[in-house]
Amino acid sequence: MEILAFGVTADEKPLLERAFEGQHEVRCLDVFLSEDTAPIAAGYEVVSSSVNADLHGRVLRTLAAGGTRMIAQRSTGFNNIDLDVARQLGMTVSRVSYYSPYSVAEFAWTLAMAVNRRIVRASNRTRDFDFRLNGLMGRDMRGRTAGVLGTGKIGEAFTRIAHGFGMNLLGWDVAQNQACAELGMKYVDKDVLFAESDLISLHVPLLESTQHLIDAAALRAMRDDVILVNSSRGGLIDTDALVTELRAGRFTGVGLDVYEAEAGVFFMDKSLEAVEDDTLARLVTFPNVVVTSHQAYYTSDAVGQIIETTVRNVADYLAGRRSENTLVPS
């Protein structure tokens, strides 16, 4: 069988081809699966999609009409897939329910320390042989308070690093993580976490209940000198409200690896095009903001695990098996 994989990066392609070697052929495309590109999949029973694929109803119907029966998404999140339509069409949909939580947690800390210690500004200065320290002062993390929204596997990994820094720990989640509690984490209401944290990091999934979890009221409840980091999903933050607060001169720093309108922008080269998204254009101009392109997961360890799981998901589909990665049929 030949499998069609959309949204494959140059780094990912040899890993994907090697993983399927001896089992199936895999055709790798660097374009993302969308309404425009879905017709390419005609004749492919199995299609693999990336995190920024657009799998709404019309896309799924186009795929099904072309003979696609299985979608293997190479990510944990699946808010981009209309599962109800997939179920109606009799398609099988799988995801990667687990990969290295350390990749994302470590990157979240990279963003936090980059904005805290003004690394991007310092690097840009020294490239111009400007070695002044003015405006580069950061602060120690030891003794300050880290607020972790979402204490699952990634949130726990982030918490362990915070504990290593010697920070006080506050957490919020629908269920407490005993491992975090044993590290000294105190679970509190969101409002308390917002008001008392020096550093806030988001590690919750994007659901209807968490859309704009960080809204204008939440941002106003935070300390003026807080560091805010989002390496989970862009829709967790109301970006327009965030820009308003940044324009008012608030926050020591903001590190964003995700953006709520990133589809069609992130993972692509837009450097020669006019920027149509005014909010994103304004966001990247703030000197205390670092924006990266959804790369927190992007380590050889995590990508390798994602690909290995995708291979197993395809094998399960062909064998008629279901696993914890099977979204449809549920």
C-alpha positions in Angstrom: 0.0 0.0 0.0 1.1 3.6 -0.7 0.3 6.1 2.0 0.1 9.8 1.3 1.5 12.0 4.1 0.7 15.8 4.1 2.7 18.5 5.8 6.0 16.6 6.0 9.0 18.7 6.9 12.4 18.1 5.4 13.7 16.8 8.7 10.7 14.5 9.1 10.7 12.9 5.7 13.6 10.5 6.0 12.4 9.4 9.4 8.9 8.7 8.0 10.2 6.8 5.0 12.5 4.7 7.2 9.7 3.9 9.6 7.5 2.5 6.9 10.3 0.8 5.0 9.5 -2.8 4.3 5.8 -2.4 5.2 4.4 0.3 3.0 5.4 3.0 0.5 4.9 6.5 1.7 4.6 9.6 -0.5 5.6 12.7 1.4 4.2 16.2 0.6 5.3 19.4 2.2 1.8 21.0 1.5 -0.8 20.9 4.2 -4.0 19.0 3.9 -6.8 21.4 3.2 -9.8 21.9 1.0 -7.5 22.9 -1.9 -5.1 20.0 -1.5 -7.5 17.2 -0.5 -8.1 16.2 -4.2 -4.5 15.1 -4.4 -5.4 12.2 -2.1 -7.7 10.5 -4.6 -6.9 6.8 -4.8 -5.1 6.7 -1.4 -6.8 4.6 1.2 -4.6 5.9 4.0 -3.7 9.6 4.5 -1.5 11.0 7.2 -2.0 14.6 8.3 -0.1 17.1 10.4 -1.2 19.3 13.3 -2.2 22.3 11.1 -4.3 20.3 8.6 -7.8 21.5 8.0 -10.1 18.5 8.2 -13.6 20.1 8.3 -16.6 18.4 6.7 -16.0 19.4 3.1 -12.4 18.2 3.2 -13.4 14.8 4.8 -16.1 14.4 2.1 -13.6 15.0 -0.6 -11.2 12.5 0.9 -13.9 9.9 1.3 -15.1 10.4 -2.3 -11.6 9.8 -3.5 -11.3 6.5 -1.6 -9.7 7.5 1.6 -10.8 5.4 4.5 -8.2 6.1 7.2 -6.6 9.4 8.5 -3.6 9.0 10.7 -2.9 12.4 12.3 0.6 13.0 13.4 -0.2 15.0 16.5 -1.9 14.8 19.9 -4.5 17.5 19.3 -7.4 16.8 17.0 -9.6 20.0 17.3 -8.9 20.5 13.6 -10.9 17.3 12.6 -14.7 17.1 12.4 -15.0 13.7 14.1 -18.8 13.6 13.7 -18.5 13.9 9.9 -15.7 11.3 9.8 -18.0 9.0 11.8 -20.9 9.5 9.4 -18.5 8.7 6.5 -17.3 5.5 8.1 -13.7 6.7 8.2 -11.2 5.7 10.8 -9.3 8.5 12.5 -6.3 8.1 14.7 -3.9 10.4 16.6 -0.7 10.2 18.6 -1.9 10.3 22.2 1.6 10.4 23.7 5.0 11.6 22.8 7.9 13.0 24.8 6.4 15.6 27.2 9.9 16.8 27.8 10.2 18.3 24.3 7.3 20.8 25.0 8.1 21.4 28.7 11.7 22.2 28.0 10.8 24.5 25.1 8.3 26.3 27.3 11.1 27.0 29.7 13.3 28.1 26.8 10.7 30.7 25.9 10.4 31.8 29.6 14.1 32.3 30.0 14.5 33.9 26.6 12.0 36.7 27.5 13.2 36.9 31.1 16.9 37.3 30.2 16.2 39.3 26.9 18.2 36.7 24.9 16.8 37.7 21.5 17.5 41.4 22.0 21.0 40.7 23.3 21.8 38.4 20.4 20.6 41.0 17.9 22.7 43.7 19.6 25.9 41.7 19.6 25.5 40.9 15.9 25.8 44.7 15.4 28.7 44.7 17.9 26.6 46.6 20.5 27.7 45.1 23.8 25.8 47.4 26.2 23.7 45.9 29.0 21.0 48.6 29.1 17.5 47.1 29.0 18.7 43.5 29.4 18.2 43.0 33.1 16.3 39.9 34.0 15.5 38.3 37.4 16.2 35.1 39.3 13.5 32.4 39.2 14.5 30.9 42.5 12.0 31.9 45.2 9.4 33.2 42.8 6.1 31.5 41.9 5.3 29.4 38.9 1.7 28.9 38.0 1.0 25.9 35.8 -2.4 25.6 34.1 -2.8 22.0 33.2 -0.7 19.4 35.1 -0.8 16.4 32.8 2.4 14.8 31.5 3.7 18.1 29.9 2.6 20.2 32.9 4.3 17.8 35.3 7.5 17.9 33.3 7.4 21.7 33.4 6.7 21.6 37.1 9.7 19.4 37.8 11.9 21.9 36.0 10.3 24.8 38.0 11.0 22.7 41.2 14.6 22.4 40.1 14.8 26.2 39.9 13.6 26.4 43.5 10.3 28.0 42.7 7.0 28.0 44.6 4.4 26.0 42.7 0.8 26.7 42.0 -1.4 24.5 39.8 -4.8 24.4 38.3 -6.5 21.5 36.6 -9.7 19.5 36.6 -7.8 16.7 38.4 -4.8 17.0 40.6 -1.6 15.2 39.7 -0.1 13.5 42.8 3.4 13.7 41.4 3.1 17.5 41.2 1.6 17.7 44.7 4.5 15.7 46.0 6.8 18.4 44.6 5.0 20.9 46.7 2.5 22.2 44.2 -0.6 23.8 45.8 -3.7 23.6 43.7 -5.7 26.8 43.6 -8.5 28.5 41.7 -7.5 30.2 38.4 -8.0 33.7 39.9 -5.6 32.9 42.7 -3.0 31.5 40.3 -3.3 34.6 38.1 -2.9 37.0 41.0 0.1 35.3 42.7 2.2 33.8 39.9 5.4 35.4 38.6 5.5 32.9 35.7 2.4 31.4 34.1 2.6 28.5 31.6 -0.3 26.9 29.7 -0.5 23.1 29.3 -4.2 22.4 28.8 -5.9 21.1 25.6 -8.0 23.3 23.4 -11.6 22.4 24.0 -14.8 24.4 23.9 -14.4 24.9 27.7 -10.8 26.2 27.4 -11.3 28.5 24.3 -9.9 31.9 25.4 -9.2 30.5 28.9 -6.9 33.5 29.1 -9.3 36.3 28.2 -9.2 40.0 28.9 -10.4 39.5 32.5 -7.7 36.8 33.2 -5.0 39.0 31.7 -6.0 42.0 33.9 -5.9 39.7 36.9 -2.3 38.9 36.3 0.6 40.8 37.8 2.0 43.6 35.7 5.4 42.0 35.6 4.3 38.4 35.0 5.9 36.2 32.4 3.3 34.4 30.3 4.1 31.3 28.2 1.9 29.3 25.8 3.3 26.2 24.1 0.0 24.3 24.0 -2.7 25.7 21.6 -3.1 29.3 20.4 -6.9 29.4 21.0 -6.2 29.3 24.8 -5.4 33.0 24.6 -7.5 35.9 23.4 -4.7 37.5 21.3 -6.5 40.8 20.7 -6.9 41.2 24.5 -3.2 40.3 25.0 -2.1 42.9 22.5 -4.2 45.5 24.4 -2.4 44.7 27.6 1.0 44.7 26.0 0.3 48.1 24.5 -0.4 49.3 28.0 3.2 48.3 28.9 2.3 45.3 31.0 4.2 42.0 31.4 7.9 41.3 31.8 7.6 39.0 28.8 5.4 36.8 26.7 6.6 33.6 25.0 4.3 32.1 22.4 4.9 29.0 20.4 1.3 28.9 19.2 -1.1 31.5 17.8 -4.9 31.2 17.5 -4.9 32.1 13.8 -1.7 30.2 12.9 -3.3 27.9 10.3 -2.1 28.9 6.9 0.8 30.9 8.4 2.9 28.7 10.7 5.2 26.2 9.1 5.2 28.3 5.9 7.6 31.0 4.4 5.6 34.2 4.4 8.7 36.4 4.3 8.1 37.8 0.8 4.4 38.4 1.3 2.4 41.3 2.8 1.3 40.4 6.3 -2.5 40.3 6.3 -3.0 39.5 10.0 -2.8 42.8 11.8 -2.9 41.2 15.2 0.1 38.9 14.5 2.0 41.8 12.8 1.5 43.9 16.0 2.3 41.1 18.3 5.8 40.4 16.9 6.8 44.1 17.2 6.8 44.1 21.0 10.3 43.9 22.4 9.2 41.7 25.3 7.5 39.1 23.1 9.0 36.1 21.5 6.9 34.2 18.9 8.0 30.9 17.5 6.3 28.7 14.9 4.8 25.8 16.8 8.1 24.0 17.2 8.0 23.0 20.9 7.4 19.3 20.0 10.1 19.4 17.3 12.9 17.2 18.7 14.3 14.0 17.2 13.0 12.1 20.2 9.4 13.4 20.0 9.1 13.3 16.2 10.5 9.8 16.3 7.9 8.7 18.8 5.1 10.4 16.8 6.2 8.5 13.6 6.5 5.2 15.4 3.0 5.6 16.8 1.6 6.6 13.4 3.1 3.4 11.9 1.3 1.4 14.6 -1.9 3.2 14.0 -1.9 2.3 10.3 -1.1 -1.3 11.2 -4.0 -1.4 13.7 -6.4 0.0 11.0 -5.3 -2.6 8.5 -5.7 -5.4 11.1 -9.1 -4.1 12.3 -7.8 -3.2 15.7 -8.5 -0.2 17.9 -6.2 1.4 20.5 -6.1 4.4 22.8 -5.1 6.4 19.7 -8.3 5.6 17.8 -10.6 8.6 17.7 -13.1 7.2 15.2 -14.7 4.7 15.5 -14.7 5.4 19.2 
